[in-house]
Amino acid sequence: MLSAATTASAIIDGLVVSSPRTTGAGTDTSLEYASGRSSNVKTLIPLVLAIAGGLVLCGAAVLIAQPNSLSSPEAIESAQKAPVTNKDLGVTVTPEMKEHSRLLDILYFVTFLYGLAVTVLILATGLSRRMRDAAFRATNRKFVAAMLYFVLFSLVSALLTFPLDWYSGFSVPHRFDLSNQTFGEWFLEQLKQFGISILIAAPLVALALMGIRKMPRRWWLALWLGTIPVTLLLVLAQPLIIDPMFNKFEPLKNQVLAQRLLDTAAKAGISGGRVYEVNKSKQTKTMNAYVNGIGPSKRIVMWDTLLAKMTEDEVVFVMGHEMGHYVMHHLWKGIAFTMAVLFFVFFAAKKLLDLALIRFGPAWGLSEPSDPATVPLLFLVLSLITFALSPVFAGYSRSVEHQADIFALELTRLNEPGARAFIKFAEDTKLDPEPNRFIEIWRYSHPALARRIAFALAYKPWERGEPNRLWKGK
Ligand SMILES: [Zn+2]
């Protein structure tokens, strides 16, 4: 269910590399601490195999999903020829940007490893077993006991990961002057997110354990199948129920801009009324826009911070990018892609969990996968596999983001404002527009900003009388 909650929170961000912690509301953060690492050689072998498999997959994905692979050969050539120097871009890569990016990259890996360590600690000290026993002392109904266990486990994990959550979620944004929240506001928001996550996840975890108990051999398939409706429901509900618990969503206040965006949306083939403005300035100084929801809840949302910092042309370009996601059904495609990958993830998780239980079960007081005390071990295994697959998900996301850039340029032909918007994003987020290539491939959901700036300046097929690639309107 880890994956379900993670996918549900998946919004398609506007223009910057997205960190789960900065997207605000949602069910995304609380389940991600469910991870762990084993130091045993025998168990490490299948894990290493899984990671190696993931790396092979990621190699393939990176080849398929090179940010430029979707543009015409001419565009690639001109984009590569375009001088990506600071002076030409008008963006100065400051030491602050370098330092901030490096810190976030280190935190990304440290958070993962720390999460693993916490989970192993909870398992190996017998804490997991003791929490399960306590849950069964309180009730003899399996479903309720499983939910109770999950609440205890989540509380312990949250307490143990709190220092790191505070550092990356509060301290670092303040150090770089990116946050508008006091500690009290930030802490209350964390509590709220935690509560909502538990409410959603506890019954799902209990349900999953029931499935594992009923289908000891094929539970991985049942869990995968169960993930599909749960994900769809969460993606549908996020903009309607969860997001409004954290922020206020309203129609655009600026009427002139609203009319221009409505015209652009009509050109893109989107009927009106699906564009919202959200008061993100409550939380952050940074800016963004995104598409989320499906069916009746599908919408484009613009942060109020974006409206305050960008010119009208720049806003129209950014929204053209979001309209690209909307029109090309990127959310549906993303869900389908994720589900396809998860099929193998759940299968591998079943195999690895069985092996881990044989090796560690006796020492940790765990007997079978349907035992609630085994949940951290299942999360650990899922976490290792999905971490190894990070480049696959990131590569897929970058390819989709590049498509949205192409769509925005074809729809609006606002090349220079587009480039300026990207420059403002780099300055605004204080992130290095030219990150290390490995880091970009491993974890960037969007192509590096320097690459996007160069592309925005170079991509003008209409000047050569060539047809559009993605936007087919007039
Ligand atoms: Zn996007």
Residues whose N, C-alpha, C, O or C-beta is under 5 A from the ligand:
A	BS01	ZN	I12 D13 G14 E401 A404
